[in-house]
Amino acid sequence: MKPEHIQPITIHAAIITVSTTRTPETDTSGNMIAAVLKDADIPVKHYAIVPDRIEAIRAEVYRALKSTNCVILNGGTGLTHDDCTIEAVSPLLEKKIDGFGELFRSKSFQEIGTSTMLSRAIAGVSGGKAIFCIPGSTPAVTLATKELIIPEIAHILSHANR
């Protein structure tokens, strides 16, 4: 990455956990994302748990985008009948970052093997802000946040705001 491609940008994050069973106390994945962001000095300005419903997910993303420029959704990215995070978020993305999902699956393959193909992780930008959709397991959110999102978020936002 070329330093001249990075603008001085203040990053404010949102964490949205998509689940019908988790609470703030049992949201280990959301808590892990928060801890990893804190270690990177990225403040979390918005946190919510929403059910696996397209309207609820979209409404929460819109709320998060009012006060943040990096939205990380975890959960609801698989293949079960109620997984709908990708369907909720995809139409909101003005530009997709295809490499995010490709890299996530490549790195995940090293940890979990071929079952990584079930992941539909995606990312993109909307209104100059970054949105990431990642699986809800704690190892998956740790990998995505530490190894992909944090190293590139300033770069992504710099390009998205040119």
PyMOL commands that set and color helices and strands:
alter all, ss='L'
color gray80, all
select helices_A, chain A and resi 3-5+28-39+54-65+85-92+98-118+138-160
alter helices_A, ss='H'
color red, helices_A
select strands_A, chain A and resi 13-18+44-50+70-74+95-96+122-126+129-134
alter strands_A, ss='S'
color yellow, strands_A
deselect
rebuild
show_as cartoon
